[in-house]
């Protein structure tokens, strides 16, 4: 994580709020487990966007340290709830949750998503900015739910590159748009400033998700998204690029891969390579990166060479 030196303060805000809320011990333990897993993920990655993105924006805006950390804590909490809900829907929950009922997981993920971020923001924000943040969260969550609904029906709803990109924008783009705008919303509730950062965050978040989906379509082993039937840019491009017989064979292999057939997974990867669909995907990712840079509300030339925002824009590239 780029801002690893500030992670303790960010997670400290989450712990302090839970202390104030004083849930009964068994319920509190569920939140502690969820946040521990998030922290392990954050510490194991070069970039953890729920922390790194709002902190980079807050630095550009010149916001005070306490406010920076609350913005990152609210974003991290929202991400934690969405990730927990997503893992449950995809059947990818870590073993630590194996003895926890789905009903309890739903309660935890719902609070992480939709109540705790507001309570964190209320510790800092004035009435106007708190209301602006609350509306932004609510609108974001609704659009994210639309994107998640499309993801859950992706095997029949997402058949084209345009449909896939629309789903990614609604699911991940709007989420990271909120993370980028949070420092501006908490600072003063400035609608114009926040809207500019939303546009940047949406473009950047879309690029990051397309990159992650592309890599997950060709990675070896059980982490390959083909085993879960998830659409991705290289797969959809390969479907467009194949003739009738090859197209039918690819569709059959995708069905077999989604049923756990590792040999079919390899055949799909071979087809992606043969049709230059992987190269196409990374070129599209670079276009999305360019659009994110163009949407940045400040000039890159005004930032120091090692500024976190520059580091973020250099991430997720294969070129």
N, C-alpha and C positions, 0 to 999 in steps of 0.2 A: 504494500500500500504506500502511495506517495506520502501521505500524511501520517505515517505510523507513529511519529512522536506525539501526535495529538489524539490518538485513538483512546487512550485511557481516560482522558477528559470527556470525550464524546460518550463512551459507554458509562462513565460515571454519572452523567445526567440521567441516563435511563435507569440505573440502579437507584439513584436518589428519588426519582419520581415513584418507582415501585415501592420504596420504603415509605413514602408519604401516603400512598394509596393503601398500604397495609393489608394486602389480600391474605387470606388464611394460608398457613405454610404450604400445604399440599398444592394449592393453586399457584402460589408464588413460585414454587419449584418448576412449574411448567414454563413460566416466562424466563426464569433463569436458564433453563436448558435451551430454550429457543435462542436467547441472546448469546449464550456461550458458543453455540454452533455458528452463529453469525460472526462472532469475533474470531473464531478459528478460521473461518473462510476469509475474512478480511486480512488477517495476519499472514495467510498463506499465499496471497495474490499480490502481483506487482501493482495492480490498480483495483481499488474497491470503490466503485462509482458512488454509492450512497453517501460515502464520507468524502472521497476525493473531489467529486464534482461540486457540491455546495461549498466546501472549504476554498476551492480555487476561485469560485465566483465571489464569495465573501471577501477574499483577499483583494480582488480587483475593485470591489465596491468600497474597500477600506473600512469594513465593519469591525467592531471591537471583538476581542477574543471570545468572551462569554457568549456573544450573539452568534459568532461563527459556529461554536460547538453545539449550541442548541439547534441551529439549522441542520447540522449534520446528524445530530441525534434523532430529530424528527424524521429525516429522510431515511436513516438507517432502520428505524422502527417500522416505517411503512414498507420498506423493502423486505424486512424480515417477515412481516405478515403475508405479503404477496408471495414470497418464496415458499413459505410453509404451506400455504394453500395450493400453490402450483405443484409442489412435490407430492402432496396428498392426492391431487387429481391425476398426476402422472404415475402414481404407484412407485415413487422414488424416495420415500421417506427414509432417513437414516435409521439404523437399527435401534437407536436410543428411544425412538417413538413406538416401538413394536408393541409395548404393553399399554399404550395410552389409547383410550377410545377415540374414534373419529369425532364424537360430539365434543369432547374436551379440546381436541385440536382445532375444531371450528371456533370454539370460544376464544382460544388463545390467538389464533390468526386474525379473527375479527377485531379484537381489541388492539392488536399490534398495528393493524391497518387503519382503523377508523376512530379510535378514541385516544390512544396514547399520543400520537402526533399532535393532536389538538391541545392536549394538556401540556405538552412540552412548549408549544408555541405560546400558550397563554401565560407561561412563566416570564415571558419577555415582552410580548407584543402589546401595543396599545389597542384600544377598542377597534379602530379602523383597520389596522394591519391584521389583527387577529381575525376579524370578519373576512378580510380579503383572503387570508391563508385558508380559513375554513371552507370558503366557497371553492377555492382552487383545489383543495383536497377532494371535496365531494365530487366536483366535475371530473377530476382526474380518475377517481375510483370508478365512476360510472363508465367512462370511456374504456378504462382498462378491463372492466367486466365484459364489455362488448368484444374486445380483442380476445379475451380468454374464452369467451363463448365460441368464437370462430376457431380458436385453437383446438378446443375440444371436439369440434366438428370438422377439423381440417381435412380428414380423409375424404370428405365429400364436398366441402365448401371451398377449399383452397386448391385450385387446379391450375392457376396461372401465376406468372410472376407478379402481375399487378395486384392480384388478390392476396398473395403472400405479403407483399410490401405494405398493403393496407392493414393487414392483420398486425404486422410488426409495429407499425406506427401507432396503432390503437393500444397495443399491449405494452410495449416497451418504450416507444417514442414518447408517449404522453407521461409515462412514469418519470423518465429522466428529464423531461421538460419541467415537471414540478420540482425535481431536485435542484435543477439549475436556477429556477425562479425563487426558491424558498428564501434565500438571503435577502432578495429585494422585497419580497412580500412581508417578511418580518421586520425589515428596516423601517418601512413607511407605508406599505400597502400601495406603492406607486404602480398603477395599472399599466402604464406605458413601459416602464422599465421592466416590470415582471414579464409582460408579453414578449418583449425582445429576448429575454433569457429563456422563456418557454420555447420560442422558435429555435433558438440554438440547441437547447437540450433535446428537443424532439429530433432534430436532424442528427445530433451526435448519438443519442440513444438508439435510433434506428440503425445507424451504421454499426454500432457495437453489437446489437442483436443479430444482424445479418452476418457479421463476422463469426460470432459464436455458433450460429446455426450451420454455417458453411463448414467450419472445422469439425463440428459434431457429426456431420454427415460422412466424414472420411476417416475419423479417428478409429483406431483398432479397439476391439474388445467390447465389453458390455456397456460402455458409455456412448456407443454409436446411436444416434437418434433414429437411424433407419429401423432399428429394432423396435421402436415405439411408433413407427409410421408417421413421424413428424415431417412436415414439408420443409424444404429449404431451397435456397436459390439455385445451387448446382443441380439438384434433382429436377426442379421444374424446367431449368434450361435444357437439361438432357432430354426431357420429354418433348420439348419443342424441337430439338435438333435431330431427333431420330425419325427414320422412315417408318412406314406402316408395320412391317414385321418386327423390326427392332423396337419400335414403340410398344407393341404388344408384349414382347419378351421383357422389356423393362418394367411394364406395369405388373406382369406376373412376378418378376423378381422382387418388386417393392412389396407386393402382398406377402410373399414368402418371407422376406426380411422382417416384416412387421410381426410375423408369427414366430420369430426367433431363429430363422435359418441363416447361420453365419456364412454359408457358401453363397447364398443369394445376396447377402450384404456385400461380399467381395465382388460379385458380378456387377452390382449397381455401381460400386466405386470404380470398377474398370470401365464401365460405360461413361461415367462422369469424366474420367480421364480421356477416354478415346474421343469424346465429342467436344473436348476443350471447354467443358462446362465449368470446371474449376477455375481456369484462367478467366473466363467470362465473369464468374462470381467475384473474384478478387478485384477485377477491373471495376465492377459496379460498386464494390465497397470503397474503392479509392474515389469514385465519383461522389458517393455519399459523404466521405470525409471532406472533400472539397466544398460541398454544399454546407456542411457544418461549419467549416472555417469561414465561409462567406457570411454565414448567419451570426457569427460571433459579434456581440454588440460593441466590442472594443477592437482597436487595431492591434494585430499581433506584434507589429513593430514597436508598440508602446510597452510591451512586456519584456521583462528580463529574459535572457536566453534560457535560464533554468527554471522559469516560472512553471508552476504546476499545470496551468492551462496549456502551455506549450507541450508539456509532457503528455497530457491527456490526448492532445490531437495527434501525437506521434504513435500512440498505442494502436494495437490491433491492425498491424500492417504486415503483409507478406512480401512487400517489395522493398 
